């Protein structure tokens, strides 16, 4: 019996299948992973998600397992090291954005307690379950991603445009956009 998945889940890449089956659309409340995914979604801008997913372990190693306090303190020497690291996307703006985002994240944590509570307040703590027939029915952004994008930008985060944020919301399970015929789709409770 063949397992039915969303059409974007390429069976040729085991990492992609694992990501689709175990992470995408699954509610996440882990602070480190929330911070990681925010930065990885930003790193993906202009690239394919498979490019970033294939480099994910390299990112974890390069960015101190996403320890925001360490990242926030990176200096010019560390930036030069990152820009020389072929295991990640060596884009000066994206590297700078990650350092900036670590600083913004630490400020947000001081002000509101956690990224988790900040994000999930936008959906009253419950994921939005959409009923998409296919990936072509899925918007690139929504009014909610527009608002969250603006609010993150006001707090100093970079690479948080609405399209990036909608992908982020899907990645951390704030939004479940699995196709209705995908085995990961969960029918809404009535």
C-alpha positions in Angstrom: 0.0 0.0 0.0 1.4 3.4 -1.0 1.3 6.2 1.6 -0.3 9.3 0.2 1.6 12.5 0.9 1.5 16.2 -0.1 2.7 16.5 -3.7 5.7 18.6 -2.6 7.2 15.8 -0.5 9.8 14.5 -2.9 10.3 10.7 -2.4 13.8 11.1 -3.8 15.1 12.9 -0.7 14.7 10.9 2.6 15.3 14.2 4.6 12.4 15.8 2.8 10.1 12.9 3.5 11.1 12.8 7.2 10.5 16.6 7.4 7.1 16.3 5.8 6.0 13.3 7.8 7.3 14.3 11.2 7.7 18.1 11.4 5.8 20.2 8.8 2.4 21.1 10.2 3.1 19.6 13.6 2.7 22.1 16.5 6.1 23.0 17.9 6.6 24.6 21.3 10.4 24.0 21.7 12.2 27.4 21.9 15.4 26.3 20.3 13.5 24.7 17.3 11.3 27.8 16.9 14.4 30.0 16.8 16.1 27.6 14.4 13.2 27.4 12.0 12.7 31.2 12.0 16.3 31.5 10.8 16.3 28.6 8.4 13.1 29.9 6.7 14.9 33.3 6.3 18.0 31.5 4.9 15.8 29.8 2.4 14.7 33.1 0.8 15.4 32.8 -2.9 16.4 29.1 -2.6 14.7 25.8 -2.4 13.7 24.3 0.9 15.6 21.2 0.1 18.8 23.2 -0.2 18.4 24.4 3.4 17.1 21.1 4.7 20.2 19.3 3.3 22.4 21.9 5.1 20.4 21.8 8.3 23.0 19.8 10.4 25.7 22.1 9.1 23.7 25.1 10.2 23.3 23.6 13.7 27.1 23.1 14.0 28.0 26.5 12.5 25.5 28.4 14.7 26.3 26.7 18.0 23.2 24.4 18.0 21.1 27.6 17.8 22.2 29.0 21.1 20.9 32.5 20.8 23.1 33.9 23.5 26.2 32.7 21.8 25.0 33.8 18.3 24.1 37.3 19.6 27.7 37.8 20.7 29.3 36.8 17.3 32.1 39.1 16.2 33.7 39.9 12.9 36.0 36.9 13.2 33.1 34.5 13.7 31.2 36.2 10.7 34.3 35.6 8.5 34.4 32.0 9.6 30.7 31.6 8.8 31.1 33.2 5.4 33.9 30.7 4.6 31.7 27.7 5.7 30.6 25.9 2.5 28.2 23.9 4.6 25.8 26.8 4.9 24.5 29.5 2.6 27.3 32.0 2.6 25.3 35.2 2.2 26.5 38.1 4.2 23.0 39.6 4.7 21.6 36.2 5.8 24.5 35.6 8.3 24.1 39.2 9.7 20.3 38.6 9.9 20.8 35.5 12.0 23.0 37.4 14.5 20.5 40.2 14.5 17.7 37.8 15.0 19.4 36.3 18.0 19.7 39.7 19.6 16.0 40.5 18.8 15.0 37.0 20.1 16.7 37.7 23.4 15.0 41.1 23.8 11.6 39.5 22.9 12.2 36.8 25.5 13.0 39.4 28.2 9.8 41.3 27.3 7.2 38.6 26.8 8.8 35.4 28.3 9.2 33.2 25.2 9.0 33.1 21.5 6.6 30.2 21.9 4.0 32.3 23.9 4.5 35.2 21.5 3.8 33.2 18.4 1.1 31.0 19.6 -0.9 33.9 20.9 -1.6 34.8 17.3 -3.7 31.6 16.9 -5.1 31.4 20.5 -2.8 28.5 21.2 -4.4 26.2 18.6 -3.2 25.4 15.1 -5.2 26.6 12.1 -6.3 23.5 10.1 -6.9 24.4 6.5 -8.7 22.2 4.0 -6.5 22.4 0.9 -7.1 20.0 -1.9 -3.5 20.5 -3.2 -0.4 22.7 -2.8 -1.8 24.9 -5.6 -4.7 25.9 -3.3 -2.2 27.1 -0.6 -1.5 30.9 -0.5 2.0 32.2 -0.3 0.9 34.5 2.5 -2.2 35.4 4.5 -3.5 38.4 6.5 -2.3 36.6 9.6 1.2 36.1 8.2 1.2 39.8 7.1 0.5 40.8 10.7 3.0 38.5 12.3 5.6 39.6 9.8 5.0 43.3 10.6 5.1 42.6 14.4 8.4 40.6 14.1 9.9 43.4 11.9 8.9 46.0 14.5 10.8 44.0 17.1 13.9 44.1 15.0 13.8 40.7 13.2 15.2 40.4 9.7 14.2 38.2 6.8 10.7 37.9 8.2 8.6 39.0 5.2 5.0 37.7 5.0 5.8 34.8 2.6 8.7 33.7 4.8 6.5 33.9 7.9 3.7 31.9 6.3 6.2 29.1 5.5 7.4 29.4 9.1 3.9 29.1 10.4 3.5 25.9 8.4 6.9 24.6 9.5 6.1 25.0 13.2 2.5 23.8 13.0 0.8 27.1 13.6 -0.9 26.3 10.3 -1.6 22.8 9.0 -1.7 22.9 5.2 -1.4 19.2 4.5 -3.5 18.3 1.5 -6.8 16.6 2.5 -5.7 13.3 0.9 -2.3 13.3 2.7 -1.9 10.9 5.6 -0.7 13.8 7.8 -3.9 15.7 7.4 -6.1 15.8 10.5 -9.8 16.3 10.0 -11.2 19.2 12.1 -13.1 18.1 15.2 -16.7 19.3 15.0 
